[in-house]
Amino acid sequence: MGKFTIPDRVLYVCTGSKCGKRGGKDMYKLAKTYIKHYHGPEEIEVIETECTDRCKYAPICSIQPGNTWLKEYNAKDVLKLMDLIE
């Protein structure tokens, strides 16, 4: 069996209908690339989720553990938060 890596943190990015249109899909791609180059999958894993039922606040993302949620974010906010995690 292969090695099963458990990350320290997980960034959940909603890419449902409204979030996806308001930047969620682009944020997911950007976060995956950013983590690959600056952190690594053992520190932070990025997971694409479907609708979180918070459409009026789109786009939405969450960092766990810590239960940190961002609403109506821009990419700079999320990248700053990921850097603070270290």
Backbone as CSV, one residue per row, in Angstrom:
resi,resn,N_x,N_y,N_z,CA_x,CA_y,CA_z,C_x,C_y,C_z
1,MET,0.826,-1.188,0.000,0.000,0.000,0.000,0.868,1.248,0.000
2,GLY,0.347,2.295,-0.621,1.068,3.557,-0.683,0.946,4.345,0.599
3,LYS,1.761,5.347,0.702,1.749,6.213,1.876,0.499,7.097,1.845
4,PHE,-0.161,7.176,2.970,-1.365,7.999,3.100,-0.990,9.258,3.866
5,THR,-0.983,10.401,3.188,-0.580,11.663,3.789,-1.785,12.384,4.372
6,ILE,-1.659,12.790,5.600,-2.714,13.566,6.240,-2.200,14.998,6.390
7,PRO,-2.844,15.959,5.700,-2.365,17.343,5.762,-2.673,17.997,7.105
8,ASP,-1.901,19.023,7.436,-2.141,19.798,8.663,-3.425,20.613,8.556
9,ARG,-3.681,21.156,7.381,-4.850,21.992,7.126,-5.471,21.601,5.787
10,VAL,-6.769,21.924,5.656,-7.477,21.679,4.405,-8.226,22.946,4.017
11,LEU,-8.032,23.382,2.784,-8.778,24.516,2.232,-9.883,23.945,1.357
12,TYR,-11.127,24.189,1.736,-12.282,23.769,0.947,-12.750,24.976,0.144
13,VAL,-12.780,24.840,-1.164,-13.199,25.931,-2.042,-14.488,25.518,-2.737
14,CYS,-15.546,26.267,-2.502,-16.823,25.971,-3.159,-16.741,26.397,-4.621
15,THR,-17.100,25.479,-5.505,-17.139,25.783,-6.935,-18.530,25.502,-7.490
16,GLY,-19.517,25.563,-6.611,-20.899,25.390,-7.044,-21.291,26.482,-8.021
17,SER,-22.519,26.489,-8.437,-22.990,27.382,-9.492,-22.634,28.856,-9.261
18,LYS,-23.099,29.442,-8.176,-22.852,30.861,-7.932,-21.396,31.140,-7.565
19,CYS,-20.835,30.315,-6.671,-19.444,30.511,-6.261,-18.500,30.351,-7.449
20,GLY,-18.777,29.356,-8.270,-17.940,29.130,-9.449,-17.921,30.323,-10.385
21,LYS,-19.093,30.929,-10.589,-19.202,32.101,-11.463,-18.544,33.334,-10.861
22,ARG,-18.493,33.401,-9.535,-17.945,34.584,-8.857,-16.490,34.407,-8.431
23,GLY,-15.823,33.412,-8.988,-14.396,33.283,-8.738,-13.950,32.014,-8.039
24,GLY,-14.878,31.175,-7.621,-14.528,29.947,-6.915,-13.682,28.989,-7.744
25,LYS,-14.028,28.819,-9.008,-13.267,27.902,-9.872,-11.847,28.415,-10.093
26,ASP,-11.726,29.713,-10.322,-10.394,30.302,-10.507,-9.575,30.219,-9.217
27,MET,-10.245,30.427,-8.072,-9.551,30.355,-6.791,-9.048,28.949,-6.528
28,TYR,-9.851,27.948,-6.866,-9.443,26.554,-6.675,-8.161,26.266,-7.463
29,LYS,-8.144,26.656,-8.720,-6.964,26.421,-9.568,-5.743,27.177,-9.037
30,LEU,-5.944,28.429,-8.642,-4.854,29.240,-8.111,-4.313,28.653,-6.808
31,ALA,-5.204,28.231,-5.916,-4.783,27.667,-4.630,-4.004,26.370,-4.829
32,LYS,-4.449,25.518,-5.748,-3.729,24.264,-6.025,-2.308,24.565,-6.489
33,THR,-2.160,25.509,-7.400,-0.843,25.877,-7.909,0.011,26.503,-6.809
34,TYR,-0.581,27.384,-6.029,0.130,28.063,-4.951,0.653,27.064,-3.925
35,ILE,-0.184,26.142,-3.506,0.207,25.130,-2.520,1.333,24.262,-3.067
36,LYS,1.217,23.901,-4.309,2.240,23.052,-4.937,3.615,23.716,-4.894
37,HIS,3.655,25.024,-5.100,4.933,25.738,-5.181,5.441,26.285,-3.848
38,TYR,4.540,26.585,-2.907,4.967,27.265,-1.684,4.758,26.491,-0.384
39,HIS,3.930,25.477,-0.374,3.644,24.790,0.881,3.847,23.278,0.786
40,GLY,3.141,22.628,-0.072,3.206,21.177,-0.173,1.960,20.526,0.403
41,PRO,1.609,19.356,-0.124,0.361,18.686,0.267,0.350,18.193,1.709
42,GLU,1.520,18.068,2.330,1.523,17.639,3.735,1.130,18.783,4.662
43,GLU,1.271,20.023,4.215,0.871,21.183,5.015,-0.583,21.547,4.781
44,ILE,-0.934,21.779,3.516,-2.288,22.220,3.168,-2.749,21.435,1.947
45,GLU,-3.961,20.920,2.020,-4.570,20.270,0.866,-5.735,21.136,0.411
46,VAL,-5.925,21.252,-0.894,-7.021,22.045,-1.447,-8.051,21.090,-2.016
47,ILE,-9.287,21.245,-1.557,-10.367,20.373,-2.004,-11.487,21.219,-2.589
48,GLU,-11.908,20.832,-3.770,-13.011,21.490,-4.465,-14.316,20.880,-3.962
49,THR,-15.245,21.735,-3.525,-16.543,21.250,-3.055,-17.646,21.811,-3.942
50,GLU,-18.755,21.128,-3.923,-19.934,21.651,-4.602,-20.620,22.624,-3.653
51,CYS,-21.842,22.913,-3.873,-22.564,23.949,-3.137,-22.508,23.755,-1.616
52,THR,-22.243,24.857,-0.911,-22.231,24.860,0.551,-23.505,25.506,1.114
53,ASP,-24.443,25.832,0.250,-25.711,26.485,0.621,-25.515,27.848,1.266
54,ARG,-24.512,28.554,0.837,-24.264,29.919,1.303,-24.145,30.848,0.091
55,CYS,-25.002,30.618,-0.874,-24.905,31.282,-2.173,-24.968,32.806,-2.098
56,LYS,-25.701,33.353,-1.135,-25.793,34.818,-1.085,-24.478,35.460,-0.661
57,TYR,-23.518,34.656,-0.188,-22.211,35.164,0.208,-21.107,34.763,-0.761
58,ALA,-21.468,34.252,-1.912,-20.506,33.699,-2.875,-19.446,34.717,-3.279
59,PRO,-18.234,34.242,-3.482,-17.720,32.886,-3.305,-17.350,32.614,-1.843
60,ILE,-17.366,31.334,-1.494,-17.126,30.868,-0.130,-15.955,29.895,-0.117
61,CYS,-15.129,29.969,0.917,-14.125,28.933,1.146,-13.942,28.782,2.644
62,SER,-13.368,27.661,3.035,-13.196,27.353,4.445,-11.855,26.675,4.658
63,ILE,-11.197,27.018,5.761,-9.947,26.361,6.126,-10.185,25.623,7.438
64,GLN,-9.848,24.339,7.422,-10.012,23.480,8.597,-8.670,22.889,8.976
65,PRO,-8.368,22.565,10.224,-9.203,22.874,11.372,-9.144,24.358,11.687
66,GLY,-9.926,24.766,12.594,-9.985,26.178,12.953,-11.296,26.804,12.548
67,ASN,-12.017,26.134,11.647,-13.327,26.601,11.217,-13.306,28.048,10.745
68,THR,-12.322,28.402,9.922,-12.201,29.742,9.352,-12.914,29.775,8.009
69,TRP,-13.865,30.675,7.866,-14.633,30.815,6.627,-14.380,32.199,6.031
70,LEU,-14.273,32.239,4.713,-14.181,33.515,3.996,-15.372,33.612,3.054
71,LYS,-15.990,34.764,3.036,-17.096,35.002,2.110,-16.746,36.187,1.231
72,GLU,-17.273,36.194,0.044,-17.056,37.297,-0.899,-15.581,37.690,-0.945
73,TYR,-14.725,36.701,-0.934,-13.283,36.914,-0.871,-12.702,37.274,-2.234
74,ASN,-11.460,37.741,-2.199,-10.683,37.836,-3.427,-9.465,36.937,-3.223
75,ALA,-8.775,36.640,-4.276,-7.658,35.692,-4.217,-6.588,36.126,-3.231
76,LYS,-6.328,37.412,-3.144,-5.302,37.924,-2.241,-5.621,37.581,-0.780
77,ASP,-6.898,37.664,-0.401,-7.313,37.327,0.967,-7.005,35.872,1.297
78,VAL,-7.321,34.988,0.379,-7.132,33.556,0.611,-5.646,33.213,0.662
79,LEU,-4.861,33.756,-0.239,-3.430,33.465,-0.255,-2.750,33.984,1.015
80,LYS,-3.166,35.151,1.501,-2.625,35.682,2.757,-2.946,34.738,3.917
81,LEU,-4.176,34.268,3.953,-4.605,33.368,5.017,-3.807,32.062,4.973
82,MET,-3.554,31.542,3.796,-2.766,30.316,3.681,-1.334,30.538,4.150
83,ASP,-0.779,31.710,3.950,0.565,32.007,4.432,0.605,32.148,5.954
84,LEU,-0.473,32.592,6.559,-0.528,32.736,8.014,-0.598,31.388,8.727
85,ILE,-0.989,30.375,8.001,-1.186,29.049,8.586,0.132,28.444,9.060
86,GLU,1.217,28.739,8.415,2.514,28.101,8.712,2.856,28.100,10.163
